Amino acid sequence: MTGTSSSLSLTPRQVWIRARGLLIALAVLLVAGIAMALVRSGDQHGRLDPRSADRYGSRAVAELLKDRGVTTRVVTTLDDATAAAGSDTTLLVAAPNVLSDHQRGVMRRTMETAGGRTVLVSANQASTATLAPGVTTDTPAPVSVLTPQCSLTAAERAGDVDLGGERYATHLTGADACYPSDGRPTLLRVDGPADGDTILLGSPDILYNDRLDQRGNASLALQLLGSRPHLVWYLPSLSDPSASEGGDSGDGGDDEGGGATAFFDLIPSGWLWGTLQLAFAAVLAAIWRARRLGPLVTERLPVAIRASEATEGRARLYRKANARDRAATVLRAATRTRLAPLLGVPPVEADSPDSLLPAVSARLTGNEARTETDLRALLFGPAPTDDAALVLLADQLDALEREVRTS
């Protein structure tokens, strides 16, 4: 029949009922994501960005510096950063670890001639080797409340702050080592050429919006970044043409300079959380679709076929195809399967002549007409040559099964 569906096909209504929950959930996630992106797109620029008002941005410290007459300029290329450097300028490098060796070399030459202040945030060993010669790094420490324990005026005025991260060590004279963690400072000031200096800040936490109002974080940040009338806030960018010069890629952020950490550092935290949420939603959807909706329900078949009719239908097919060999194989296999449990033979050995035939012979020892040779020919013999031989085989198999049952 054409134009009708089978009992197993789904109607459009059934498909909609099964899929509507998942579709609604996906629609809600999509709408929520778009709404959040539209709401936050205007004031979120990234971590340590002085234009960003989110918790990990630094807009608050930029506004406080502005109130004190310090101008803040955000740059994303090395050329703009080096061009703006000068004796009346503080150059803050937000991510020195992603700079290539070529970029670090250019910046070091600029630091030697500019005579201003350079602030390096979370600089690792690969960065300090070029940008702060004579300074080494130690194992990073967790961010915690630390005390100054140094004579640096800015640190003494600020008092306790939230610091940690990279820890530094140096043998340079005139250096100020402040806020030690396990004996190693997390803030280090070293003198530079041309009356300039370099500040190494182990972690950026005192610059974040959500921590600026805690303890002496704001005081320390304003003093470190506001010592000169101009502040250049350098946010290194992968689109900077200078990043591809010199045949070297940026450092990875670990002590050995591997590239894997740098890749993950460049991924915004929002993407990581978004991926985790999508994975969690996918797991919930899989559990929801896999759960049992209730007990199994028997389905009414369109036609009920009796077992005898199915047997007769298969026999007619065998006869039409002259498949006497196949019919004989089926009859013998069925007989062996029924005989095995009656004789104590394991079901897996029912088709093994070495296991089945001795058991049958032992059961029929009193019948001289049933020799093991006759039994082998009957249960494992060749295919019948004609229909009469096939009928005779079926009768003999039935007779053998009756003898085994009654013996």
N, C-alpha and C positions, 0 to 999 in steps of 0.2 A: 504493500500500500504506500502511496506517495502522499506527501503533505501532512503526515502525522508523525509525532515524535514517539520514541520508545519509552518504556517505563523508567529507564535510567537517565534520560535527558532532563535537564533543568529548564524550567520556564523562566522568562525574564524576571518575573516577580520573585522567584526563589533565589535567583542570582543576586538581585538587589538586596533581599533580606540578609543574605550571608555576607555581603561585602559592605553594607552601609555603615556598620560600626567602624571599620578600618578607614573608610573614605572620610567619615566625619572627623575621626581623630587626626588624620593627615591634614584636613582642611583647617582644623583648629590650630595645629602646629604652624602651618604656613601663615595664617593670618596673624598669629601671635608674633612670629618671627619678623614679618614685615612691619608690624606696628612698633616693635621694639627698635628695629633698625631706623625707622623714621623718627622716633622720639629721641634717640640717642645719637643720630648721625651729626647733629649740629655742634655737639660739644665734646665729642670723644675723638681724639686724634691718636692716642697711643700711650704706651708706658713712658714715663719721664718726659712727656711733651708739655711745655709750658702753656700750650693752648688748650689742654685737656682738663676738664673739670671732674672727671671720674676719679675713683679712689686712688688709682695708680698714676694719675696725671700730676703735673706740677704747676698748675695754673695759680694756685694760692701763693706759692713763694714768688712767682713772677709779679703778681699784683702787689705783694708787700714790698718788693724791690722797687716797683714803679712808684709807690708812695714815698719812697726815700730818694727819689731822683735818679735811680739806676735804670737805664734803658735796656730792654731785653730784645735781642734779635735772634730769630730762629733760622738756622741754615741747615741744609741737607747735603751739601757738596763740599768736598775738600777745598776747592778753589775759593768758595765764598768764606769758609772758615779761616783759611790762611790770609786772605785779603783783608779780613776784618780785624786780625790780631794786631795788637799794639801795646805800648806801655801803659795806656789808660784803659785796657780791656782785660776782662776775665773771660777766658775761653773754657767752657765746660764741654767735655766730650762724654756724651751720655753712654756710648757703647764702644769703647776703644778696642774691645776684643774682636769686633767684626771687621776692623780695618785690615787691609792687606799690608804686607811688609813694605811695599812701595809707598802706600799712603802714610804709614807710620814714619818712614824715613823723611818724607816731605814735611810732615807735621813737626818732627824733631828739629829740622833745620829752621822752621819758622819760629819755634819756641826759643831757639838759641839767639835769634836776632830781634824778636819782638820786645822782650823785656817785660811782658805782662805776667799774669797769673794763669796757670792752666790747672783745671780740676779734672781728674780722671776718675770715673765712676766704675768701681768693681774691676779694675785693671788686673789681669792675670800676669803670669810670668812672661809670656810671649810679648805682652804689651809693655811691661815695665823694662824689659831688656832694651827696647829702643827708645821709649818715651821717658823713662826714668832710669838711666844707667846707674848702677850701684845699688839698686833696690831689688830684693828678691821676695818671693811670696811663699807662704806656708799654707798648710791645709786650711780651707775655709771653715769659719765658725758660724754657728746659728746666730741670728739677730737676737739681741737681748739688751737689757738696760745696762750700760757701761758708764763708768766714771772716768774723768779726763786723765788724771795721774800724769800730767805733763805741765810745762810752763807756757804753752801756747796761749796767748791772751784770749783768743776766740773760744777756745775750749774751756778755760777757767770761767769765763763769763757765762757760757751756756750751761755748764754743769752736766748732770746726767742726760744722756741721749740714747736713742735706739740705734745701735750700730752692730756690726758683725760682718759676715761675708769674708772677703779676702783679708788675710793677715800679712803684714809686711815686716821686713827686716832690712837694716842698712847699717853700714859703717861710715857713712858720710858725716863729716863734721857739720855742726849747725843744724842738724835735722831735729824736728819735733815729732816724737812718737807718742801718740795719744790714744786713749780709749783701748787699753790692751785687753785681749781675750786670751786667757791661758798663756800670758807672758808675751804675746805678740800684738803690736798695735794694729788697730783697724782704721786708724787715720794717721797719715804720715805726711808731714810737710818737709820738703827738701828745697834747698836754694838752687836757683837756676842761673844761667848766664844773663848778662845785661840787666842785673838787679831784679830779675823775675824770680818766681818760685813755682813749684809744682805741688799740688795737693792730691794725694791718693786717698780716695774714699772707699772703704771696703765694701759698703753696700749703699744703695740709693734710698733707704727707707726714710731718712730725715727730709727728703725732698718730696715725698708723696703727700698728696692732699689730705689723706685720712690720718696721717701721723704728724703733720706739721704742728698741730696744737697740743701735742703731748710732750711733757717734760721740757727739755731745752732744745728740742729739734729745730724750732723756728729760729731761735737765737743763733745757733751754730750755722744753719743754712744761710741766714742773712749776712752773717759776718764773713763766711767763706766766699760767697758770691757777690757781696756788695762792697768789697774793698776798693773797687774802681768804678768809675761812672758808667762804664759800658759793659754789658754782659752779652757774649755771643754763645748761644745754646746750639751746639752742634749735634744733630741727630743723623748719624751715618745712614746712607741709603744705598741699596743695591743698584739703584739706577744711576748712581754717580759714575760718570765715565772714567774717573781716576781709579775706580775699583778694579777695572780690567787691565790696567797698565802694570808692567813689571812681571806679568805671568804668574802672579801669586794670588791665591784666594785668601779670604779673611780667616782669622784664627777662630778656633772652635770654642774658646771660653774655658777650657780646662788647662791644667798645668803643662800638659804635653802639646797643647796647640792642636788637638784633633778637631776635625770639621763637623762631627756629628752634633756636638752640643750647640754649635753656632746655628745649625739649621733649626733645632727645636727652640732656641732662644728667639729666633726671628718669627716664630709662629705666635700670633696673638693668643692670649689665654682664652678669649671668647671662642675661638675655633675649637680648641681642645675640649672645653665644656660642652659646646654644641655637638661635637662628635660623640661625646659620652652620653648625652641626652638622647641622641638619635639611636645609639646602640641599645640603650635601656628601653626605648619605645619599641624597637624591633623585637627585643626579647619578650616584652609584654604582649605584643601582637602575635608572636609565634605561640606563646602559652595560651592565649585566648582562642586562637584558631585550632589548636591541638586538643583542647579540653573536650571531654565527653559531654554531650548535650543531654544525655539521658540514657535509659536502657535501650537495647537493640529492639527494633520493631520489625516483625516479620512482614514481608511484602506479599500481597496476594498476586500470585502468578496469573497471567491472562489465560493460560491453558494448563490443566492438570493432566499429566501423562503417567499412566500406570507403568510399573516396572516391567511387566510382561510385554507390554507394547514396545517399550524401549529395546528390550532384548530381541523381540521379533524384527524390529526395524533394523537393528545392527546385523542380524543374521541375513536378512534380505540383501543388505549392502555387500556382505561377504560373498553371498551367492552370485550376485550380479557381477562382481569383480573376479569371480572364480578364485577367491582368496582362501582356498582350503588350508594352505599352510598357516595363514594367520589365524583362522578359526581353530585349527588344531592346537596351535600354540596357546591360545587363550584358554581353551578347555583344559589342557594339561596343567597350565599354570594355576588355574583355579582349583583343580583337584589337589595338586601338591600343597597349595596353601591351606586347604581344609584338612588334609591328612596330617600335616606336621604337628599341630597341637594335640591331635588324638594319639600320636605315637611318641610324644615327649621330645620331639625334635625342635630346636629353636627356629623361630620364623625366618631368621636370616639364612638358615641352611636348608630351607625347604626346596630350593632349586639345585641343591648339590646331590648328585647321585650317590656319592660315597657316604653321605649321612642319611639320606632318606631311604634308599633301597634296602640296606640291612635292617632298618627298623621295621619296614613293611614285611620283609621275609620272616623276621622273628615273630611278628604278630600272626602270620598265616602259616606257621610251621606245619600244621596238620593238613594243609591243602596241597597235595602233590602237583596239582595243575598249575599252581602259582610259583614257578621257579623265579629266581632272581633275573634270569635272562628275559623271561616273559615280562616281568615287571619293568625292566629297563626299556624294552620295546614299547610297552604301553605308556609309561610316564615320560620317557625321554626319546622316543623313537622318531623316525622320519615322518614327513607329512603324508597324509593319505593321497592316493593317486586319483580317486574319483569321489563322487558324492556318497556312494554306498559305503565306501571305506570310512568316510568321515562320520556317517551315522553309526556305523559299527563301533568306531572308536569312542564316540560319546556314550553308547550303551555300555561298553566295557569299563569305561571310567566310572560310570554310575555304579556298576556292579562291584567294582573294586572298593569303592568308598563304603558301600553297604556291608561288604564282608569285614572291612576293618572296624566299622562301628559295632557290629554284632559279635565279633570274635573276642 
